[in-house]
Amino acid sequence: MVEAKPSSVVPNKAIPVSGRVVQADGTPLTGVTVVVKGTTTGTATDPDGSFSLEVPEGATLTFSFVGYVSQEVTVGTKTVLTITLQEDSKALDEVVVVAYGTQQKRAVTGAVQEVQGKELADIPVAQVTQKLQGKLAGVQINQGTGRPGEGMQVRIRGQASINAQGQPLYVVDGFPIVGDISNINPDEIESISVLKDAASASLYGSRAAFGVVLVQTKRARAGQNNLSVNAFYGVQQVPQRGRPDMLNAQEFAQFQKEVYEFNNKPVPAEYQDPSQYGEGTDWYKVLLRQAPIQNYSISLNSNRDKFSTAATLGFFNQQGVILNSGYNRFSARLNADYNFTDKLKFSLNVAPTYAINNGPTTTDGVLWGGGAIMSAILTSPIAPYKNPDGSLPLTATGAGLYPNPNWYRTIQEIEAKTRTTRLLSNASLDYEILKGLSARTTINIDLGQSQFYRFSPSTAGQIFAPPPQKATAQANNSSYYSWLSENLLTYRKTLGDHAFDVLGGYTVQKFRSDALSIAKTDFPDDRVHTLNAATTTSSSSGDIQEWSLLSYLARVNYDFKGKYVLSASIRRDGSSRFGSNNKWGNFPSISAGWIVSDESFMPQVAAVSFLKLRSSYGLTGNNNIGNYPYYALLSPANYVFNNSLANGRSLNSLPNLNLGWERTKQLDFGVDIGLFKNRINFTYDYYHKDTDGLLYSVAIPNESGFNSLLTNLGEFKFWGHEFAINTQNFVHDFKWNTNLNVSFNDNRVERLGNTDAPIYGNTNTTITRVGERIGQFWGFQAQGVYRNAEDLNTSPKYATSAVGTIKMKDINGDGVITNTNDDKTVIGNPWPKFLFGITNNFSYRNIDLSIVSSGSYGNDIMNRSLESTQNLDGVFNVDRKVLNRWRSEQDPGNGIIPSVKAGTTDLARSPNTNWVSDGSYLTIKNITLGYNIPLKEGQHLRNVRVYGSIQQAFVFTSYQGANPEVSAGANPQSGSSGGDALNQGIDWTAYPVPRTFTLGINVGLQ
């Protein structure tokens, strides 16, 4: 429907045309493309549906918007237009990105979920995976650390392995890249598609077992000739919730005094009068600061005649909430397309990035791994971090304590920077050979270089080794390249009710990395930091890694009458990573869909707008196991010849020429439903995966000269249910949309090697054994303390047990507690019963509000920091719960914390149920309130939007640690989050995740 008001114009000249585009109910439509037919001249409607541009008299304007029927209007003498677009009954015909191409959404038969880049705007974070939290069913995204620039941990459908990390394969503009997408500017991204089942991912073959994430970057569209500027500035701070609750100076002195008195030892002078101290030094607070975060991005889109360009420049800066830490990223991207003819098209993408990550010391992890946060909070609160005259003490220790440096000084004086340069680029040539038959050839390259330098002055030191120490320096330089050549043929043909889409091709990819490392000491002083100033080389090493992959692939999509859909694909991979007897693998898949709502019997069900049933089965692989596992490897060794020592090599592993990839077979059943003219859209998926051929070191006879051999002898099973619902609750002036997803995932170990021997991980804290879940917590079942002599005498005892010490359950029933696996059992499960995410979007005229939430339920967390913060030997500061410890039969405390009796505390420092807590949580990830400023027609400004945002707004959990998302898995030495499925849910103390308050602006010019 078109309504117009007449207006006199000068004939045969360009005339201004303006107007408004609305829905059938009069609600304005934002982002409608308005193009002069037959040209690239155009614009897009602003937030109130308005548009304006100059066109030749008599021109035809085309109005198009996803989900609505396009409309053409001849201008003539009508220059003020009101355009009403009708909803497209085939709204699900929108195109989504899939493996090696695109497909109509209604025809997709696999488990594919897409998120548009515009849905992720205004969230003030460094990387796009943070923006995806809570938005994808079946995808667990956890932020295990708040260190600036650190990557997120992403796990699709709970997939896991024994020796390989669980990160998905990332494909950027068709290029499977090295590593993740943490250094890509989120403002460059147009859309993200997640391929969750084998049918949608099998065309990536031996790399797709952990799922595939397809990233499409922005390209100029028809009618787009505009400039956009996005900027935000914010402040980060560490919330009070979850901060370690350690003793203050007076409480600590009293605790130390009681420890000495309880053990009949003389009390050191500094603890004899606790009342002389006040709060003292809060070492956790001393390391913290309010830190700024800022981002600036400029995007230019131009589409003229045969040439189109999309360019983005970006700068991101995040200073860390821990002193002397931060991350800077400079990014650029140019995506260009040139149409030589109607049949020949050339495309080029170039995207360099340069990042500087400043992390002066290892903040995360345990004290013996150098974790600064854990070490600092254990430091005596009596020790000052700054002297009255403003000078900084070298050390911070006390009587009877392990020695410590002054952490305030250490963390600021250590210099440690990582400079990373990366270039992602690809070029493609598309040629239409015949109608329906096209060829595409691409060349892709990923270049990267990393330079790390660390200088620790003599005044720094660490726990157990306070300054002065020898100054040390370390330099690590690494570089890599990966290139990929792809050659594809696509044929599309429709014959009556039959439609075919056939893809075939081959790809070649090669990777190489080179790394050098050197560490030196004995510097003349702390003023000269260069390596050549040091006189002693502590260590040096070099490394080269290479792999190559040759692949053939094919896919056939068949569509009958637009409602019966069948897809079959296969990829054949040959990899250098596997044994000569097993270098090739085949990865087939098949899927089918039935669009029930198009059947003749369905129109009588008025509420159902769309109904599709789909099913798939396929095989994917995992080749991320290292580059030389099947070789017989050599290591340096010394030999004696003629009474002289000679350097040589010795064999340190056996070859396995049959070594192959880990294989995952996956079955998926799904249903997609649209109700009430698609105002409610519901998706359900059930999946079942069987991963076999897991790489595992099996025991072999010692007569071979070795005790193990790496082979394919492990098996895991995974299954789950995924629910996603999108509702348009209100659709008029006041709009309210809700996106909810819930995922239930589970797993079971089926086989481990040739003897099914369990795997103990994370310093004997987890167990993976047949018939149970992967990586469950392993330890003692605590039963309080021995309350009195009768309780002690009638209960199983440990060698050092006494009245008031910790009491453990006798698992094997032999009447004795031993610190072995005989008396340990499963004490917790790190895997959630379900994950969920909720996004609510509200808008009223020019005001909009977005609230994003995510969480998990039913998982446990083991807080390993309690091993130190509840250490009862009097060598560290301790948390406040220790004040409620056992002191006597008349004062048993809380019945959980044992006594401080010397020589009896070691068992309480072993993993036990006191360390395990419910890890369920709900986090309000982001709250954004925005306002679109009304603009007068005819201005060069297309839109101006201002907004305020709170990131990590609220965390609701009973877990008392700082971050319940440590369930992403951790390295006990660094505490960093990772994809190690066998060691999930363990909190070793990590860099705090800050709450961020941000103000931002989006400006569009035309």
PATOR-713815 format. One record per residue (C-alpha): residue in three letters; x, y, z. Coordinates in pm, whole numbers, plus 32768, in hexadecimal, padded with zeros to 4 digits. Example, Ala and Ser with C-alpha at 12.3 -4.5 7.8 and 13.67 -1.06 7.14 Angstrom:
<pts>
ALA84CE7E3E830CSER85577F9682CA
</pts>
This chain:
<pts>
MET800080008000VAL808681597F9FGLU800882AD8009ALA80A483E57F70LYS807F855A7F79PRO80AD861E7E33SER81C787187E1ASER823587EE7CF5VAL839487AB7C6DVAL846D881E7B52PRO844C87187A3AASN8571864079C8LYS864A869F7AF0ALA86B785EF7C2CILE85AE86217D34PRO85B285E67EADVAL84DA84C67F20SER848E847B808AGLY839783B38150ARG835D82A4824DVAL834C81278242VAL826180758332GLN81CC7F1E8379ALA805E7ECF8341ASP800A7F4684A1GLY80BD8093846BTHR81F5803B8532PRO832E80D2848CLEU842F7FE783F3THR859E802F8432GLY86AE7FCB833DVAL85D37FA08207THR86AC7FB380CFVAL863480BF7FD9VAL86E080AA7E84VAL86A981547D35LYS865E802D7C54GLY87747FDD7B61THR887980A77C23THR894080947D64THR88AE81DC7DE4GLY87F281A57F26THR87D281C8809CALA8737811D81C9THR861F818C82AFASP8677821D8402PRO85E381B08553ASP8494825A8513GLY847781C683B5SER84D183098301PHE85A9832881CASER8613843480D3LEU86E3843A7F94GLU86F784E17E42VAL868084207D0DPRO8638846B7B9EGLU84CE84C27B55GLY8414838B7AEAALA850882A27B9ATHR849281627C41LEU84E781277DAETHR850A7FC67E3BPHE84BE7F927FACSER853D7E4B8043PHE85607DBE81A1VAL859B7C5F8224GLY84527BB7827ATYR837E7CA381A6VAL830A7CA8803CSER83DC7D987F6CGLN83227EB77EC9GLU83697F977D9DVAL82E180FA7D7DTHR830481E77C57VAL834E83447CD5GLY82B4841F7BC9THR824585627C6FLYS820C84C07DBFTHR832E85187EA0VAL82A684DB7FFELEU825A83698020THR81C482868126ILE821F811F80DBTHR81797FFA818ALEU82377EB1816DGLN81757D70819CGLU82057C4A825BASP828E7B39817BSER81D979F581BALYS832579518160ALA83EE7A1A825BLEU84BD78E882A9ASP854C78FE8149GLU865B79E081D6VAL87B879658186VAL88A378DA828EVAL8A14788D826EVAL8A67771A8269ALA8B9E76528213TYR8C2676BF80C0GLY8B0577A08066THR89B0781D80CBGLN885B777D80E0GLN86F477EB8112LYS86A277CC8281ARG85687702823EALA86367604817AVAL874375CD8284THR8739746582FEGLY8855747483FBALA887675128553VAL88EB767084F2GLN88BA77A885C2GLU890B79038543VAL893D7A4B85FBGLN894A7B968542GLY8A5C7C8D8599LYS895F7DA085DFGLU88D17CCB86FBLEU8A257CDF87A7ALA8A5C7E558795ASP8A8D7F3088C9ILE8B247E1E89A4PRO8C6F7EB58A1EVAL8D5D7D8E8A04ALA8E9A7D3D8942GLN8E297C11887CVAL8CF57B8E87D3THR8CDF7A468894GLN8C977B0F89D1LYS8B737BAE891CLEU8AE77A5588C6GLN8ABE79E48A2EGLY895879758A6FLYS88EB79928904LEU892B78358877ALA887C76F388D9GLY896E75D7891FVAL8AA076BA8924GLN8B4F76EC8A73ILE8C1C782D8A73ASN8CD478788BB5GLN8DB379948C21GLY8E9F78E68D0CTHR8F837A128D39GLY8F637B8B8D23ARG90C27BC08C98PRO90AA7CC18B7FGLY90C97C248A28GLU90A07AC08A9FGLY8FD779D189C7MET8E8F793A8A34GLN8E5077C78A59VAL8D4777478968ARG8CB975E78975ILE8BAD75728881ARG8AC6745C88F7GLY8BB473F88A0EGLN8CB0735C891FALA8DF172E689C2SER8F2E721F8987ILE904171898A5DASN9173722F89C8ALA90E2734288ECGLN904A74918949GLY8ED574BB890DGLN8ECD76018848PRO8E0276088705LEU8E8E764C85ACTYR8E7077BC854BVAL8E36780D83DDVAL8E53797E837CASP8DC679D78226GLY8DEE786D81BDPHE8F4F78478246PRO8F90774D8363ILE9083781D8431VAL918E77CC852FGLY911977F38698ASP8FEA78C286F5ILE8F497A10869DSER8FA77ACB87DCASN90717BD38720ILE8F667C24861AASN8EB37D6F8647PRO8D437D1C868FASP8CD97E4D85C1GLU8D597D9A848BILE8C667C7784AEGLU8B237C5A83E9SER8AA87B0A846CILE8B1079D18526SER8A89787684DAVAL8AC8775185C2LEU8AC175F68523LYS8A677509863BASP8A1273BB859CALA8AE172DA84BBALA8A0A73168386SER8A49748C8389ALA8BB9746F83EASER8C3473348336LEU8CB573F98209TYR8DCB746782F5GLY8E1C72F98330SER8F3A72A68419ARG8F2873F784CFALA8DB2740D8517ALA8D7D73248641PHE8D6C74498735GLY8C7D750C8657VAL8CBA7623855FVAL8C8C779B8584LEU8C607855843AVAL8CB079C98445GLN8C437AAB8329THR8CD57C088322LYS8C1F7D39829DARG8C007D84812AALA8B5E7EAB807DARG89FA7E6D800BALA89377F007EEDGLY88D580637F40GLN89D180828057ASN8AAA81B78040ASN8ADF822581A5LEU8BCE826182C0SER8B9D81E38423VAL8C538246855FASN8C328179869EALA8CD981D287E6PHE8CBB817F8955TYR8D7781D58A92GLY8D4C812A8BDFVAL8DD380E28D37GLN8E137F868DC5GLN8E147F248F31VAL8E1E7DE18FF7PRO8CD37D9B90ABGLN8CD57D619222ARG8C297C0F91F7GLY8D227AF591EBARG8E4F7BB0926FPRO8F227AD89357ASP8EBA7B0F94C0MET900E7B00956ALEU906B7B5E96CEASN90CC7CC79710ALA92097D1E97CDGLN91767D0B992CGLU90BE7BC598E4PHE91F37B2F9843ALA92D27B88996AGLN91D07AED9A54PHE91C079B3997DGLN933B79929979LYS934979C59AF1GLU924878B09B25VAL930477C39A3DTYR944277ED9B06GLU938E77D29C53PHE92C6769F9BE8ASN940B75EE9B90ASN94BC76639CCELYS95B977379C13PRO963678949C6FVAL957579A49BBEPRO964B7A899AE0ALA964B7BF39B4FGLU95857C749A26TYR945B7B949A83GLN945D7BC89BFCASP937C7CFA9BF8PRO927F7CDD9AD7SER91C37E109B53GLN92DA7EF19AD1TYR92707EA9996CGLY91477F2798AAGLU90D47EB49753GLY92357EA396C8THR92777E559559ASP91657DC29481TRP924C7D26937FTYR91357CD2928DLYS90BA7E3A928FVAL921F7EBB926DLEU92427E0D911ELEU90FA7E989095ARG90A07FDC8FE6GLN8F8480778F24ALA8FE780548DB9PRO8F6D80F88C78ILE8EF580428B43GLN8EBC80E889F3ASN8E73808F888BTYR8E66815A8749SER8DFE80D385F8ILE8DC3817784A4SER8D1780BA838ALEU8CF081258220ASN8C078073812FSER8BFE80CD7FC0ASN8B4A80187EA5ARG8B6980BF7D53ASP8B3880217BFELYS8C227EF57BEEPHE8CF07F3C7D23SER8C917F1F7E90THR8D617F557FC8ALA8D327F21813CALA8E4A7FA98214THR8E6E7FB2838FLEU8F768050846EGLY8F75800585E1PHE902C804F8722PHE8FE27F9E886AASN90877FE189B8GLN90417F2C8AFDGLN910C7F738C30GLY90FE7E578D2BVAL90667E6F8E85ILE91A87DD38F05LEU92C77ECC8F0DASN93AB7EE18DDESER92D77E058CFCGLY92247E628BBDTYR91D77E188A52ASN91E57EF18919ARG916E7E8B87C0PHE91917F458676SER90C57EAB855EALA90697EEC83F6ARG8F9F7E3482F0LEU8F5E7E6B8180ASN8E617D9280CAALA8E467DE77F58ASP8D837D527E36TYR8DA87DA17CC5ASN8CC17D207BB4PHE8D877D0E7A71THR8C517C9179BCASP8B037BFD7A19LYS8BB47AAC7A2ALEU8D097AFE7ABELYS8D3D7B877C1CPHE8E797BC47CE8SER8E7C7BEC7E64LEU8F937C4C7F50ASN8F987C5680CCVAL90BF7CE3818FALA90B97CFA830DPRO91F27D5283D4THR91F27D6C8550TYR92F97DD48649ALA92CD7D9487BDILE93987DDC88F4ASN93497D128A2BASN93ED7D8B8B6AGLY93E67C8D8C83PRO95067CCA8D72THR94F17B7E8E25THR94247A428E40THR92F27AC58EF4ASP922179878EDEGLY926878358F79VAL92FD779890ABLEU9414782C917DTRP95137723911DGLY94CA77758FAFGLY951278E58FEDGLY93AA795A9007ALA93C57ABE9089ILE925D7AE19101MET926379A491D1SER93BD79F4925AALA935E7B5892B2ILE92247B059378LEU92EF7A0D9448THR93E57B2094A8SER93E37BAD9608PRO92F07CD3962AILE93D97D5E9733ALA94E57D9E962APRO94BB7EF2957ETYR94C57F169405LYS953D807D942AASN961181249536PRO95A0826295E9ASP9698832A9519GLY960582A593D5SER972081B59386LEU96D4804B9333PRO97567F2C940CLEU98057E109357THR97587CFC9418ALA96147CB894CDTHR963E7BA095C8GLY96287B549739ALA96937A68984DGLY965878FB97F9LEU95D27949969DTYR964B78E19548PRO970D7A0994BAASN96607AEB93BEPRO96C17C1392E7ASN96017D5892F6TRP94F97CFB91F6TYR94977E6591B8ARG95FC7EA3914ATHR96327D5A9096ILE95017D728FBAGLN955F7ED08F46GLU96D47EA08F17ILE96C97D678E42GLU96C37DBB8CD1ALA960D7CBE8BF8LYS95727D098AA7THR94F67C33898AARG94E37CDB8836THR94137C208739THR93F07C6985C7ARG92F97BAF84ECLEU92887BC68384LEU91547B138302SER91217B32818DASN90717A7B8077ALA902C7AB37F09SER8F2B7A047E33LEU8EC179F47CC9ASP8D5E798C7C6ETYR8CFC79367B0BGLU8BAC78C77A83ILE8C0B77C4797DLEU8AA777777912LYS895677D3799BGLY894A772B7AEFLEU8AB476B37AE0SER8BBC77877B8BALA8D25775E7BF3ARG8DD477F97D1ATHR8F4477FC7D6CTHR8FD478977EA8ILE912678CC7F43ASN9131791480B8ILE924E796E81A0ASP926F79928319LEU93B67A2A8391GLY940C7A5D84FCGLN952E7ACE85D0SER954D7AE4874AGLN96637B8A880FPHE966C7B5C8987TYR97687C038A6BARG97767BF38BE6PHE986B7C9C8CD0SER985C7C5D8E44PRO993F7D488F0BSER99FC7CE29041THR98F77D969114ALA97D27CBD909EGLY97E97B58911AGLN96CA7A699163ILE963B799C927FPHE974178BE9327ALA984A798F9271PRO98347AFB92E5PRO991D7C089263PRO9A2F7C509233GLN9A507B4E911ELYS9B157B438FDFALA9A727C0D8ECBTHR99F37B298DB7ALA99737B598C55GLN98C57A7C8B5BALA98767AAE89EBASN979279D3891BASN97657A1687A8SER967C794786D4SER95E67964857BTYR9502789484A3TYR945E78898353SER933777C682D2TRP92C677CB8168LEU9197772B80CASER913976FA7F60GLU8FD476987F0CASN8F3B76477DBALEU8DC5760D7DADLEU8CB675CA7CAATHR8B4776107CF3TYR8A1F75A87C1CARG88BA76167C5ELYS8795759B7B91THR861B759C7BB3LEU854B74A37AEBGLY83DC74D47B36ASP83A974767CA3HIS851073FC7CC5ALA862E74E07D2DPHE879A74757D41ASP88CA751F7DD7VAL8A0F74607D9ELEU8B6574BF7E2AGLY8CB4741D7DE4GLY8E1E747D7E12TYR8F6F74497EAFTHR903E750F7FABVAL91AC75198011GLN922575B58157LYS937F75CD81F2PHE93F876528341ARG954E769A83D5SER95BB77418516ASP9716779D8595ALA976377F386FELEU989A786487B6SER98C4789C892AILE99E379148A03ALA9A0279648B75LYS9B277A228C0DTHR9B9B7A9E8D5FASP9CBE7B508E0APHE9C6D7CB18D98PRO9D597DC58E0EASP9C327E7D8EAAASP9ABB7EB28E87ARG9AD67FDE8DA2VAL9B3D7F218C67HIS9A357E2C8BF1THR9AC47DB38AA6LEU9B2E7C488A8AASN9C8F7C948A15ALA9CD67D3C8B63ALA9CB37BEF8C1ATHR9DE17B0C8C39THR9D3D79BB8C7ATHR9C4F78FC8B9ASER9B6478328C73SER9AB8777B8B56SER9A73778C89E4SER999E76C288F8GLY990B76B9879CASP97E6760786FFILE974E75CE85A8GLN95F075478571GLU955774EE841FTRP941F74498399SER936A742F824FLEU920D73C581E6LEU918B73588092SER90147332806BTYR8F0372DD7F73LEU8D9A733A7FB9ALA8C4273197F21ARG8ADB736E7F80VAL898473417EE1ASN885074007F58TYR8704738B7EC9ASP85B7743D7EF2PHE846873B17E7FLYS834374A37E6FGLY83F075837F6ALYS838674A7808BTYR845073638077VAL85C373A780A2LEU86E672B68095SER885972FE80BBALA8986721780A3SER8AF5727180BBILE8C4B71D480DCARG8DAA724D811AARG8EE8718380F3ASP9012720681B7GLY917D71A6819FSER924C722782C3SER93C0722C830DARG937172028480PHE931A7092846EGLY93C76F48842DSER94276EDC82CFASN932B6DBD82E5ASN920D6EA38342LYS92436FF6829CTRP90EF700F81F2GLY8F997028828EASN8E3970468202PHE8D31712182A9PRO8BD670EC8215SER8A8871768288ILE891B71708223SER87F572428296ALA8688726E823BGLY857673688281TRP83FE736D8257ILE834974BC8257VAL8201743F82E0SER815E759682E0ASP815E75968163GLU8088745E8155SER7F1F748380E4PHE7E97740E8232MET7F4B751C82F8PRO7E8D766282A2GLN7D7075F08380VAL7E64761284A6ALA7E5E778F84A5ALA7F4A77C085CBVAL806B770C851ESER812377F0842BPHE8249770883F2LEU82A075A38453LYS83D474E483E8LEU845173918458ARG85BC733A8417SER86B47228845ESER882671F6841ATYR893F70FE8447GLY8AAE712A83FCLEU8C1970F68451THR8D1871FD84B1GLY8E7D71E88530ASN8F7F72888611ASN90E572A78599ASN915373A6869FILE924472BA874DGLY9398734786FAASN9466732785C0TYR954E720085FAPRO949D710686DETYR94CC6FD585FDTYR9645700185D5ALA97516F5F86A8LEU97D17096875ALEU993770DA87C7SER99B9719B88F0PRO9B1872118954ALA9BEB71118A0BASN9D5370EC8A7CTYR9E326FC38A29VAL9F8C6F5A8A9CPHEA0906F038994ASNA1F76EBA89F4ASNA1BD6F4C8B4FSERA13970908AB6LEU9FDA71208AC5ALA9F3771528970ASN9DEF71F48915GLY9CF271268856ARG9B8670C7882FSER9AB16FB188BBLEU995C6F27885FASN98526F9A8956SER97136F1A88B2LEU96A06E0787CBPRO96066E508676ASN949E6DF48625LEU94636DF084AEASN92F26D9F84E3LEU92A96ED985AFGLY91706F85852DTRP907570938583GLU8F74709A8691ARG8E1F705B85F2THR8CCF70E18666LYS8B8C704985E5GLN8A6371298626LEU88EC70FD8603ASP8805722B8617PHE868972518617GLY85F373AD8609VAL84B4747085DFASP847E75DD8583ILE832C767B85CAGLY82A177D5857CLEU815A78388624PHE8067795785F6LYS810379E584B9ASN825C79938540ARG82397A6F8673ILE82A7793B8735ASN83C1786786A9PHE842C77288759THR854D763D870ETYR859A74F087B2ASP86BF74058775TYR871D72B58806TYR887B723987BFHIS89457102880ALYS8ABA70EF87C8ASP8BAE6FCE87DETHR8D1C703387D8ASP8E0C6F1187ABGLY8F766EEC8748LEU8FD66FDC8860LEU914E6FF9887ATYR91C36F4789B1SER930F6EC78A36VAL92E56D538A74ALA93CA6C7B8B45ILE94B86B958A88PRO95B46A918B05ASN96EE6B258B9AGLU97B96A368AC4SER97796B2889A4GLY98516C288A52PHE97226D058A8FASN95F26CF68B6FSER94E86D998A91LEU947D6DD08929LEU93986EE188A1THR92756E4587E7ASN91016E6E8798LEU905B6DB588B8GLY8F696E9A896CGLU8DF26ED4894CPHE8D036FDE89D7LYS8B8E700B89A7PHE8AD3715789ABTRP896271A58994GLY887972C489D9HIS874573948999GLU873F74FD891CPHE861A75EC892CALA860C77498896ILE84E078318889ASN84BF798C87F5THR83877A55883CGLN83057BA987CDASN823F7BFC8905PHE81D77D5B8898VAL81F57DE28735HIS81627F418728ASP81FA808587ADPHE826C7FC088D8LYS83337E908868TRP83AF7D72893BASN846B7C4588B1THR84ED7B21897DASN85F17A1C8921LEU861178F48A0CASN86EB77C089E5VAL872076978ACBSER881175758A91PHE882C74288B43ASN897873778B02ASP8A0B723A8B96ASN8B2A71498B55ARG8BAE6FF38BB2VAL8D006F498B90GLU8CE36E008AD0ARG8E4B6D918AA5LEU8FA86DF58B18GLY90C56D3C8A72ASN90EB6BC38A80THR90B86BA18BF7ASP8FB86CB48C41ALA90A46D448D47PRO901D6E8F8DD0ILE90C56FDB8D87TYR911A70B58EB2GLY914372248E5AASN919573788EE9THR928172FE8FFAASN919F71D7904ETHR906E72B89072THR8F9872228F5AILE8F4C70C88EDCTHR8EDA704E8D88ARG8E6E6EE48D8BVAL8D926DFB8CC3GLY8C1C6E098D05GLU8C226F678D9CARG8C3970D08D2FILE8D7C716D8CB7GLY8E5D721F8DB2GLN8D9271FB8EF3PHE8E2772839035TRP8EEF718490FAGLY8F4971939269PHE8EE8714C93D0GLN8D88715E9458ALA8DAC72409587GLN8CD971EE96B9GLY8D2E73159797VAL8E3072F398AATYR8E7571F999BEARG8D9E72979ACDASN8E3671E89BFAALA8F0A70BE9C67GLU8DE76FCB9C45ASP8DA7703C9AE1LEU8F1870159A92ASN8F376EBD9B2ETHR8E016E2D9A86SER8E3E6EB99928PRO8F326E669811LYS90676F3F9836TYR917C6FD39765ALA92E76FB297DCTHR92E671109874SER917A711D98E5ALA912F71B39A3AVAL9005724C9AEAGLY8FA673839A24THR9046731998DAILE8F8772DD979BLYS8EC0719D977EMET8EA470E79631LYS8DBF6FCC95C9ASP8E5D6E7495B6ILE8DFE6E20944EASN8E946CC2943AGLY8E256C629599ASP8F746BE69617GLY8F636CBA9754VAL90896D9796EEILE90946EE1962ETHR91B16EEF9533ASN920A700A9447THR91E56F26931AASN90D46EE3921FASP90516DC992FEASP8FA06EC593DDLYS8F416FC192D1THR8E026FD5920AVAL8D4670B09114ILE8CF071F091D1GLY8C6072D390C5ASN8BF372FF8F5DPRO8C70742C8E94TRP8B7274018D7APRO8A3174D08D8FLYS88E074248D80PHE887D753A8C95LEU88F576858C05PHE881677A98BB1GLY881179028B19ILE87067A108B10THR87047B518A44ASN85EE7C518A60ASN85DD7D788970PHE84EC7E9889B1SER84AE7FD088E5TYR83BC80F188EEARG83D881E687D1ASN8540826287E7ILE859A81B7892FASP861E80538945LEU86897F6E8A5FSER873E7E208A4CILE87817D298B67VAL885C7BF78B28SER88787ADE8C29SER8921798B8C32GLY8962787D8D2ESER897F770F8D89TYR88DA76278E82GLY894674E88F30ASN8AC074F78F0CASP8BBD74F19028ILE8CF975BE9056MET8E2B7552911AASN8ED8767A91BCARG9043760D91CASER90AB775B925FLEU902476D993ACGLU915475F793BESER92197734940CTHR911C782D9493GLN90B17731959DASN921076B495E4LEU92257686975FASP93A0767B9786GLY93C077F097C8VAL949878319695PHE9397790295CFASN927D79F29609VAL91337936960AASP8FC8797995B7ARG8ED379E396C0LYS8E2C788E96DEVAL8F6178139795LEU8EF878E698C0ASN8DE077E998F2ARG8ECC76BE990BTRP8EDB75A99A12ARG8F8776249B4FSER8F11752B9C55GLU8DFA74339C9CGLN8D4075539D41ASP8D85763C9C18PRO8D7375619AE1GLY8D34768899F5ASN8C61763998C4GLY8CC174CA98CEILE8D6674E99776ILE8EAE75A797A3PRO8FA074CE986ESER909B75349976VAL91F075D59944LYS92AB74C299F8ALA940474A4995CGLY944673689894THR92D67315985ETHR92687406974BASP92E8735D960FLEU91B1728695CCALA90D373BC95D1ARG91A4744394AFSER9141731E93D1PRO9018734592E0ASN8ED87300939ETHR8D65735493A0ASN8D9F7490946FTRP8E3575289335VAL8D0C74D39254SER8BE975C6922AASP8AB775E99150GLY8B2C76AB901DSER89D5770B8F95TYR89BA78788F34LEU88F379818E7DTHR89B57AA88DF4ILE89157BE28D66LYS8A1E7C038C5CASN89B67D4C8BC4ILE88B77E618BF1THR88AD7F6A8AE1LEU87C780988ACFGLY87CF815B8989TYR872D828988E6ASN871582D78772ILE872684508746PRO861B84CF8653LEU86B485708520LYS862A86618420GLU85FD85E182BFGLY86FC864381BBGLN8824864582A8HIS895E857C8264LEU892F84D183B2ARG888283848384ASN8862832E84F2VAL88ED838E8646ARG88C582A6876DVAL894C82CE88CCTYR894981BE89D2GLY89B9815A8B2BSER8A1D7FF68B81ILE8A777F208CADGLN8B3D7DE28C68GLN8B477CCC8D6EALA8A357D8A8E23PHE89CF7C848F26VAL8A3B7B248F84PHE894A7A4C904BTHR89EC791390D9SER8A23785B921ETYR8B8E781E91BBGLN8C6678FB9295GLY8D8B791591A5ALA8DB97A3E90C0ASN8D4879A28F78PRO8C5D78788F4DGLU8CC378638DDFVAL8E0B77BF8E41SER8D4A76868DE1ALA8DE776C38C8BGLY8F1575FA8D01ALA906776728D7AASN91DB76358D7BPRO9251760B8EE2GLN939976BC8E98SER930677EC8DEBGLY919B77DF8E51SER913978448CEFSER8FFB77BF8C5BGLY902376B48B55GLY8F78759E8A9CASP8FFD74788B6AALA8EC173AD8B9FLEU8F6672C58C9AASN8FA573E68D8CGLN8E6D74BB8D89GLY8DE075878EA7ILE8F1775BE8F7CASP8F567718900ATRP90C8775D9036THR908778D49068ALA9072799E8F2ATYR90867B058EB5PRO8F3C7BA68F21VAL8E2F7BE98E1BPRO8DD87D5C8E3CARG8C8B7E118E33THR8C957F168D1EPHE8BCF80598D02THR8BD080E98BA3LEU8B4D820F8AD8GLY8B4981F1895EILE8AD78292881CASN8A87821286BEVAL8A82830F85A2GLY8A2082C3843CLEU8A5E83B0831AGLN89EB839A81B3
</pts>
